[in-house]
Structure formats: C-alpha cells, structure tokens
Amino acid sequence: MNTREERFEAMLRDILNQYDSTVRKMDSLKAESKNKSVTFRQLLSSKLTLQNILAIYKTYGLIDENGNFPSD
C-alpha cells in the first residue's frame, strides 16, 4: 500500500506531466497558426488551472521555481 506521501508525490508528478504536455500541445498549435482555435483555448484554460495548482505547491515549498521536488 502506498503511503500518503507517496500518493501525493505521484499526484504532483502527474500534474507536472499534464502541464508539460499541455504546453507542448499549445506550442504545436501555435506553430500551425491555430492559436485562436477552440482546442487551443481549451488547452489555455487547462494550462492556467494547472499553473494555479503549481503556484500553490510553490507557495508551500513542495516544489521549487523549476517545478522540481526540493531536496530536504
């Protein structure tokens, strides 16, 4: 069974991966000049939500400015 800390770290890694994936998809759409499409706007909304979550993690020192786990 996973500990609470292990589950939290798995969730945090997933959010970081979702953020990176969203940014890559947005960059791809920008390269295709599709930055006004519905898909791009949905991705932008997701990116902003994920950024807000990550900002809270940074505030509490759970990740550093680069999105990495700080060394204890």
Sine and cosine of phi, psi and omega as CSV:
sin_phi,cos_phi,sin_psi,cos_psi,sin_omega,cos_omega
0.00,0.00,0.65,-0.76,0.02,-1.00
-0.98,0.19,0.59,-0.81,0.08,-1.00
-0.98,0.21,0.23,-0.97,0.02,-1.00
-0.86,0.51,-0.66,0.75,0.01,-1.00
-0.89,0.45,-0.66,0.75,0.02,-1.00
-0.90,0.44,-0.65,0.76,0.03,-1.00
-0.91,0.41,-0.65,0.76,0.03,-1.00
-0.89,0.47,-0.72,0.69,-0.02,-1.00
-0.90,0.43,-0.59,0.81,0.07,-1.00
-0.90,0.44,-0.67,0.74,0.03,-1.00
-0.89,0.45,-0.70,0.72,-0.01,-1.00
-0.89,0.46,-0.69,0.72,0.05,-1.00
-0.87,0.50,-0.64,0.77,0.02,-1.00
-0.89,0.45,-0.67,0.74,0.02,-1.00
-0.91,0.42,-0.67,0.74,0.06,-1.00
-0.88,0.47,-0.66,0.75,0.03,-1.00
-0.91,0.41,-0.66,0.75,0.04,-1.00
-0.88,0.47,-0.67,0.75,0.01,-1.00
-0.88,0.47,-0.75,0.66,0.00,-1.00
-0.87,0.49,-0.68,0.73,0.01,-1.00
-0.89,0.46,-0.67,0.74,0.00,-1.00
-0.89,0.45,-0.70,0.72,0.00,-1.00
-0.89,0.45,-0.67,0.74,0.02,-1.00
-0.88,0.47,-0.69,0.73,0.02,-1.00
-0.90,0.44,-0.65,0.76,0.03,-1.00
-0.90,0.44,-0.67,0.74,0.03,-1.00
-0.88,0.48,-0.64,0.77,0.02,-1.00
-0.90,0.44,-0.70,0.71,0.03,-1.00
-0.91,0.41,-0.61,0.79,0.06,-1.00
-0.87,0.49,-0.67,0.74,0.00,-1.00
-0.88,0.47,-0.47,0.88,0.02,-1.00
-1.00,-0.06,0.16,0.99,-0.04,-1.00
0.84,0.55,0.61,0.79,0.01,-1.00
-0.93,-0.36,0.57,0.82,-0.06,-1.00
-0.99,0.17,0.10,1.00,0.11,-0.99
-0.90,-0.43,0.15,0.99,-0.03,-1.00
-0.97,0.23,0.31,-0.95,0.04,-1.00
-0.89,0.46,-0.66,0.75,0.01,-1.00
-0.87,0.50,-0.70,0.71,0.01,-1.00
-0.88,0.48,-0.68,0.73,-0.02,-1.00
-0.92,0.39,-0.59,0.81,0.08,-1.00
-0.91,0.41,-0.67,0.74,0.04,-1.00
-0.90,0.44,-0.63,0.78,0.03,-1.00
-0.88,0.48,-0.68,0.74,0.05,-1.00
-0.87,0.49,-0.70,0.71,0.04,-1.00
-0.90,0.44,-0.67,0.74,0.00,-1.00
-0.86,0.50,-0.70,0.71,-0.01,-1.00
-0.90,0.43,-0.64,0.76,0.04,-1.00
-0.89,0.46,-0.73,0.69,0.00,-1.00
-0.91,0.42,-0.61,0.79,0.06,-1.00
-0.87,0.49,-0.66,0.75,0.02,-1.00
-0.90,0.43,-0.66,0.75,0.04,-1.00
-0.89,0.46,-0.72,0.70,-0.01,-1.00
-0.91,0.42,-0.56,0.83,0.05,-1.00
-0.89,0.45,-0.61,0.79,0.05,-1.00
-0.91,0.42,-0.69,0.73,0.04,-1.00
-0.86,0.50,-0.66,0.75,0.02,-1.00
-0.90,0.43,-0.66,0.75,0.00,-1.00
-0.84,0.53,-0.62,0.78,-0.02,-1.00
-1.00,-0.01,0.11,0.99,0.06,-1.00
0.95,0.30,0.36,0.93,-0.02,-1.00
-0.99,0.12,-0.40,0.92,0.15,-0.99
-0.66,-0.75,0.37,-0.93,0.03,-1.00
-1.00,0.00,-0.11,-0.99,-0.06,-1.00
-0.89,0.45,-0.38,0.93,-0.01,-1.00
-1.00,-0.08,0.07,1.00,0.01,-1.00
0.99,0.13,0.27,0.96,0.01,-1.00
-0.99,-0.14,0.42,-0.91,0.09,-1.00
-0.93,0.36,0.79,-0.61,0.04,-1.00
-0.94,0.35,0.53,-0.85,0.05,-1.00
-0.99,0.14,0.77,-0.64,-0.03,-1.00
-1.00,0.03,0.00,0.00,0.00,0.00
